[in-house]
Amino acid sequence: MPTRTWTSSEVPLLPYAKWVFMSRNVSKVSYWLQLASATSCVVLSMIKLILQNFGEMDKNNRKPAVIIFYSLALAEALLFLLEKAYWEWKVSVRRLLDEVNNECDLGQSGMISIKRFFYDAYSKCVNGSIFDGLKMDMVTFAMELLDSNSQDEQLIGARILRKFATSKVFSEDTLQKIGINLSVMERLVEMLNCKDPHEEEIRYSAAEILSKLAEKNHKSIQIAGIPGAMESISCLLHISRSHGGATDEISEKRIIFDNENYGSWAFNHLGLLILKKLARDHDICGKIGDTSGLLPKIIDFMRAEERVLTDSTATPSQILTVKRSLQVLKMLAGTAGAAGNQLRKEISEIVFTISYIRDILRYGKKHPELQMLAIEVLTSLAIEEDATERIASTGGVLKELLDIFFNEEMHENWSHVRVAAGEALSMLVLESKNNCQRIHKLRMNQKLVNALESPLLRINAARILRNLCAYSGKDCFEELKGLSDAGPAVLEAIMKEENKLLEVMVGVAACIFKFMSSQEASNMFKRAQFPESDLAYKLVQILKNYQYPSIKVPSIRRCAIELAIWMMKNNEANNLTFARLGMECVLESILDTTSELESFSIFCGTIGLCRHSITIQILVETAMNLLAEK
């Protein structure tokens, strides 16, 4: 026969013990006991003072002493009851805590934080000095809770700091207070590594606070200097995809429709935002590149399939992720110095980088902002010779850039995307024979010549044509010879334009005219309807106007001398023209003012890249020798 068993857990001896020892109930019991004792003290003291029935008194002064005693007891009890009444009025009737919660904008969960703050402040006043309580503020209180071992207290602290750090009213003071406390910043960075699902809000709050701190340059340096900070930020970047590379829609919905949950994409956005703000400092960019596995994660977020880019139902969160990853990559690729060289090398060596960018160029017609960022990344990467070859050898990249450059259907508000595409192309063909030949195969030369007439495209079209003429090699002589059609338009621009456009047009003229015979050159000047002497006068005036190298137009003197050399070689009569215009004196003054600024084709910050094979001193000497032959 089975026997019945009985355990203490099933039938507790004290069924209400758990209710009695709950902190909330203990607090209520204590509250009413205090009121009862104070009320009793008032009643008894008043009875004794009214009746003055103190019994027999042996000495005369005992009765006054007893009266004073009951009076003091009555006063103390009344003061206690008045204090309780005052706070009851302020808290329950005037709803002081609700008012504070509303002013701090802490939301529904804020009442717990506010009550805890007042209790702690009161406790400090009772146990220590009243000044301890007066010095206490919500931010200090929250920072103390972050160091707690209790998950609930950490959550309270994180919520308060997050609200105050993102508030328009309190943000500045809050971030300043957090920024001077290195231990708090280290704790926030440490919280980014939380893996427990119950700690998602703590982790998200820490990430948002750090993103606000990173807006300040000196604070971003402090964050990057914390050991393991980059690895902790990297933990926020978790790719969540279903088959076929599609985005995890469940996580997406959690962000949009459920404020109490934080999907993986919410952390991704914050992680990329923090990196974007940190990457403003070039030294920090180097640290980002040195962090194991971080660059591939950033690049993987650039992945945008045709479905995402062309479908109008794509969620804003998906597009924002691609945008932020491109922004971070653009800043990393644009880093100056040795760190920038290493970063560009590493970025271009990741096999998915260029193909992801190509997809954005090809399918991103509805998202010109993404195309703009992708083009800027390519332009920065093209600074490296190896990266240039990788970009152009990736099928379709040059074609997509040319299509964008010549896309007249693009809205005028996004015309700067076409300009950026031209800049990228001019960088890709700079000192690259292979890329020049690839451009020739696409048969876009005539379009480039026609683009010289377009105010929007003419600068970059001229740059591309100049580089094609300078670096294509002898194999493309016939294709380059056909560029002579651009001559009249180039000459007209030289005579009319100023500054950057003038520099570019003089440069392209010096390259294109080399492929013309004397007869072709003569016919070109006839079509342009002005004599060669006018061009000679213009070149001398350019050299006189720019007596010193200019940061805005660093190559204008070099280009003018190159064009003058061609004119003297092409037609000996021009030697006399230049001599009469005082070219020799101008060239001698240039020898005294040459600078390293004129020795490079492009610049990354203040560092010159792509040094010219022929120095400006040699060009000046060549021109002076030709003048001497007059």
N, C-alpha and C positions, 0 to 999 in steps of 0.2 A: 504494500500500500504506500502511495506517495505521501510524504510528510510535508506539512506546511512550514515554510521558513519565514523568518521575519528579520529585516535589517533596519538599522537606525536611519538610513537615508530615506527609506520609504515612509516611515512613521516617525517624524521628528518629535522629540520630547517637548520642545518649545516651539510650537508652530509659528509664533509671531516674533521670534527672536531676530530673524533677518530684517523684519520691518522696523523693529525698535532700533537696531544699530545702523540703519541707513543714515548717512551724514545729513541728508535733508531733514529727516524726522528728528534726529538729535538736535539739530539747530532750532527747529520749531519748539521742541520741548524746553530747551534752554531759554529761548526767547520768552515763553510764557511764564517760566519759573522766575525769571528776572523781574518781569512785570508784577507777578504776584508778590514776590518778596518786597519790592519797592513800595507797592500799594499797602501791604501789611505794615511796613515801617511807618508810612505816613499816617495810617489810621491809628496805630498804637501810640505814636508820638503825640498826635493831636489830642487823643483821649487823656493821656497823662498830663499834657500841658494845660488842658482845660480844667480837669478835675483837681490837678495838683495833689493827688492822693499818693504821697510818697512814703507814707508810714512815719514812724518816729525817727526824728533826726537828733543825733547826739550833739552835734555841733551846729553853730549858727550858719556856717558857710557851706554846709552840705546841700541845703535846699537850692541855693543859687547854682551850685555846681551841677545838680541833677537837672535843673531847668535848662542850663546851657547845653548839657549832654543831649537831651531830647530835642532841643532846638536845632542843634547841629545835625542830628540824625534825620529830623524832619526836612531840613534844608537840603541835605545830601540826597535824600529820596526824591524830593520835589525836583531838584536839578536833573536827576537821572530820568524822571518821568517827562520833564520838559524837553530834554534832549531826544528821548524816544519819540515824543509827539512831534517835535520839529522834523526829525528825519522821516517819520511816517508821513508827515504832510508833504515833504519834499519828494520822497520816493514814490509813495502810493497815490497821492492826490495830484501833485504837480508833475509827477512822472519824470523826475530828474534823470534817472538812468536812461530812459527812452530818449530824452532830449539829447543827452551826451552821445548816445548811440547813433541818432540821426545826424548830428553834426559831424561825427567821425565817419558816417556812411559805412558802417560795418555790416549792415544787413541783418537778416534774421538771426544768424548765429552770433551776432555781435553782443547780445545781451549777456551771454556767458562770459565773454571776455571782459565786458565792462564791470560786471559784478565781481569777477575775480580780481580786477585791478583795484577796485575800491576796498575789497577785503584785505588785499595785501598792503595797500597804503595805510589802512587803519591799523593793521597789525604792526607795521613798522613804527607808527606813532606811539602805540601802546608799549611795545617791547623796547624800543629805543628812544630816540628823540623825536619831537614833533617835526623837526627840520628834515629828518629822514623821509617822512611821508610827503612833505612839501616839495622836496627835490625830485620826487618820483614822477615820471611822465609815461605816457603810453608806449613810446618807442623804447625807452630804457626797460620798461616792464616786459615788452615783447622780446627784446634781445636776451634778457635773463631767462625767459621761458625756452628759448631755442637750445640752451645748454641742458635742459632738463632731460632726465631719463624716461619721462613719461611721454608716450606718443600723443596723448590728448593735449598736454601742455605745449609740446612742440607745435602742434597744429594751431593752437590759440595764438602763439607767438608769430608763426608764419602768416596767418591770416591778417593779423594786425599790421605787420610790416608791409605786406603786399598792398593792403588798402592804402596805407599812408604813403608808400613809395610811388603809387600810381595816381595819387590825388593831386589835383592842380594846386590846391591850397597848401598841403603839407609836404609835397614831394621834395622840394629843395632842402628843407631843414632835415627831413628824415634821411635822405641819401647822404647828406653831410655827416650826420651822426653815425650812420652805419659805416661810412668810409673811413672814419678815424679810428674805428675799432676793428683791427685786423683779425682778431679771434672770431668775431661775428661773420666777417667775410669768408674766413676759412670754413666756418660751420655751414654757411650757405652753399659753398662749393661742394662740401662733403655730402650735403643733402641731395645733390644731383644724382648720386649713385644709388639712391634708394630703389630697391627692387620689389618691396612688398606692395601688393595692390592697395592695401589700406593706407599706404603712405603717398598715394598719387597726388593728393592735394598739397601735401607738404612739399613734395618734389616740384610740382608745378609753381607753387608760390615762390620757392627759392629761385627757380629759373627766371621768373618774371622780375623779381627784385634785382637779380644780377644783370638782367637785360637793361634795366633802368640805370644801374650803377655804371654799366659799360658806356653809357652815353657821354660820361665825363672822361676826358682824355687821361687825367692823372689817376682816376679810379680804374680805368681799363688796364693801365700798366700794373696797378696793384693786383688786380684779378689775375692777369697773366703771370705775375710773379709768384702766385701761390703754388706750391709744389702739387703736381697732379691736377691742376685746374683744367688744362686742355683735355686730358683723359676723361675728366668728369663731364665736360661739355660734350665730348664725343659720345658719351653714354646716352645723351638725349637724342642722338641721330640714329634712329632704328628704322630701317626700311621694312615696311609691311606691305607685301604684294601677294595677290592671289595668282592662279595660273594665267599665263599669257602676259604677265607683267602688269596687270591691271591693279589699280589702287584698291586697298582694303576699304570697301565702302562702309563696313560696320564701324570701323574706327572713325570714319568721316562723319557719320551720323551722330556718333556719340559727342563729337565736338559741337555740332551745330544745335542739336535738339536737347541735350542733356547737360545742363550746366554743372551738375554734381559729379560728372564723370569726365575723365581726361584721357582721350584716345591718344594713340601713338603719334598721330599727325600734329596734335597740339604741342607735344614736346619737340617734334621735329622743327616746327616753325620757330619756337623759342630758341632752340639750339642754333639754328641758322642765323637768327636775329642777333644773338650774342656774338657769334663769330663775325658777322658783318660789322658790328660796332667795334669789336676788338681789332679788326683788320685795317682800321684807319692808321694804325701805327705800323711802320715797316718792320720794326724789330719783332713785334708780335706776329706778323705774317710769317717770319722765319720760324717762330715756335710752332705755329699751326702746321707748317710744312714738315717739321721734325716730329710731330706727334704721329705715332704709328697708326696707320689705318684711317686717319682722319680725312686726307685728301680724296681717297676713293669713295668715302661716304658722301662727301660734298658733291662730287661729280655724279654719283648715282642718282642724286635728287634732280639732276638736269634731265633725266630721262623723261621725255614727253612723246608718247606715241601719236601717230596720225589721228587716232580716235579722240584723244584728249584735246589736241590742238584745233581740230576741225569741227568737233561737236560743240554746238552752242549750249548743250546741257552740262558741260564739264563744270565741276564745282569750283567756286572761287578759291577754295583751299588748295586744290591741285595746282592751279595756275600760280598761286602765291608761293607754293613750295619751289616750283621751277624758277620763278623770278628771284627768290632769295638766294638760291644756290648759285644762280648766274651772277648775282651781285657780289657774293663772297668771292667767287672764282675770278671775277673781273678785278677786284681789289688785290687778290693774291698775285694774279698774272701781271699786274701793273706795278709791282714792288720794284724799287730801285736797288742798285748795288748787287753784291755777291748773292745775297739772300734771294733777290728777284731772279737772278740767272738760274739758281738751283730750283726755285719754285716753277719757273716756266718749263724747265727741262722735265721735272717730275710730272707736271700736269700734262704735258704733251705726250709723255711716254705711257700714260694710262690709256689703254687701247680704246676705251669707250668715249673719251673726251670729244674728239673731232666728229665722230659719227652722231653723237647726241646733238651737237651743235648744228650739224648738217640737217638733221630732222627738224630742228626748230626753224632754220632758214627756209626749208622746203615746205613745211606744213603750217607755219605760224603766221599766215597772212592776216588772220583775225587778231593776232596778238603782236603788233609791231613793236611794243615795248620789249617783249622777249627777244625779238629779232635784233633790236638795237643792242641789248646787253650781250647777246651771242656774238655779234659782229665785233663789239669792243673787246671781248675776250680773245677772238682770233687776231685782232690787230696787235694786242699786247704779246700774244704768243709768237707772232711773226717776227719779233725782235730776235729770237733765237734761230740760227740757221737751220738746225736740225728740225725744229718745230715747223718752220716754213715748208720744208719738204714734206713733212707728214701731213700738213694741212692740205697742200695742193694735190698730193697723191691720193687723198681720200676722195673717192669718186663723187663728183657732183658739187663739191664745195665751191670751186671757182665759178662754175656755171650758175649756181644759186646766187652768189654775190653779184655777178654781172646782171642777172635777171632783176634783182632788187635795185641795182644801180640805175638800170634803164627803165624801171617800172613807172610809167607816167600815170598809171591808174591809182597809184597810192595817194591817199588824202594829203592835202598840203600841210595839215597839222603834223604829219609824220614825215615830212620831207627830209628831216635831219637823219632818218634811217638810211635814205639813199646816199646822203653825204658820207655817212659812216661806212657804208659798203665800199664807196670809192676809196676812202682812206685805207681800208683793209686790203683792197686790191693793190694799191700803190705800194704798200708794205710787202705784200707777198711777192711782187715782181722785182723788188729792190735787191740787187746783187744776186739774182737767181736766174740763171740761164734756162734751167728746166721749166720753171714757172712761166717765163716769157714765151717759151715755145708752146706751152700748154694754152696760153691765151691766144696765140696766133692760130692754133688749131681750131679754136672755137669761132674763128672768123668774125671777131667783134671790132676789128680795126676801124672800119668805116663808121661804125656807131660811135667809137671814141672820138674820131675826128669831128663828127656832127655835134657831139656833146660839148665841144669847145664853144659853140654858139649859145649854150644854155647857161644863164647866170648861176643856176644852182649847181651844175655839174662841172663847170669849166675848170675849176682849180684841180680837182682830183683827176679829171680826164687828162689834163696836161701832165700831171705827175705820172700817171700810168704810161702815157705816151713817151715821156722822157725816159723812164726806166726801161721801157721796151726797146727804145733806140740804144740805150747805153749798155744793156746787158744781154740782148738776145743772141749775139754772136753772128758770125758770117753766114750760118745756115739759113738765116731768115732775111737775107739781104733784099730779096724781091718783095717780101711782105712789107719791110720797112720803107722801101722806096715808094710804095704806094701812099705812105703817110705825108708825102709832100703836098697833098691837097690841103693840108691844114695850114700851110704857110701863110696865105693872106690873112686868115683869121688871127693867127698868132702875131703877125706884124701889127695888125690894127690894135690888138690888145696892148702890145708893148708901147705904142705911141699914146694910148689913152689912159691906161690903168695905173694904179699906184700900189705901193706896199706889197702884200702877200701875193696878190694876183700878178703883179708886175714881175716879182721874183720868179714865180712858177713859169710864166710865159717866156721870159728871157732864157730860163733853163731849158725849156722844151725846144725853143728855137735853136739854141746852140747844139742840140742833139739831132733834131730833124734835118736841119740844113746841111749836115755833113753828108747826107745821102743824095744830095742834089749836085748835078753838074753845073758848070758856070752858066751855061745857056738856060738851064731850068731855073737857076737862081735869078737870072735877069728877067725871065718871064714872070716869075713870082712877084718881083718888085713892080713890074708893069701892071699886073693884076691888082696889086695892093694900091696902086696909083700914088706912090711917093718914091723919091730917089733913095739910093743907098746912103747918101750923105746925111739924110734926115735921121736914119737909124744910127749912124755913127755919132751924130750930135747927141741923140738920146742916151746912148751908152756912156758917153763922156759925162753927161749931166748926172746920170745915175751914180757914177763913181765919185763925182764931186759932192753930191748930196749925202752920200754915205761915206764920209771920210774915216769913220770908225765902224768896226763890225757891229751889227744891230742884232739884238736878241730876237726881235720879231721877224726879221728877214736875214738869217745868218748866212745864206748862200748867195745873196743878190750880187755882191761884188765878184765872187768867183764866176757866176753865170755870165755876168756882163763881160768879163775878161775873155771867157771861152768863146762867146759870140763875136767879140772883136777880133780874136785870133782867126776865126773862120772867115770873117769878112776880109781880112788882110791876105789870107792865103787864097781865097777865092778870086779876089780882084785886087791887083797891085795898086790900082788907082786909089783904093781906100787907105793905103799907107799914107799918102800925102794928105788925105782928108783928116785922118786922125792926128797927124803931125801938126797941121794947122790949128786943130782944136785944142792943142796942149796936152795930148794924151801922155806924153813922156813924163811930164812933171807930175801928172796925176798918178801914174804908175809908181814913180819914185816915192811919193807920199804914202802909197799903200804898203810898200815894203817896210815902212816905219811903224805901221799900225796893224800888222797882221796878228791874228789871235788863233788859239786852239779852237775857238768857236766856229771858225770857218773850215775846220779840218774834218768835220763829220757830217754825215747825211741826215741822221736822226738823233734824237736825244731821249734818254729816260731820266726824267728829273734834270739834274745838273750834270749827268754823266753822258758823254758823247758815245755814240755807237756807229758802226759802219764808217770807218775812216776812209777818206778819199785816197786813192792810189797816187794821185798827183797833188803835190802841195800847192798852195796858192803862190808861194815864192817862185816855184818853177813856172807857173802860168805867167806870172809877171815878167820873168826873165825872157820867156818865149815871145811875149808880146813886144818887149823892148827890142829884142833882136830883129823882129820883123819890121819895126819902125826904123831901125838903123839901116835897113836895106832899101829905103825909099830913094 
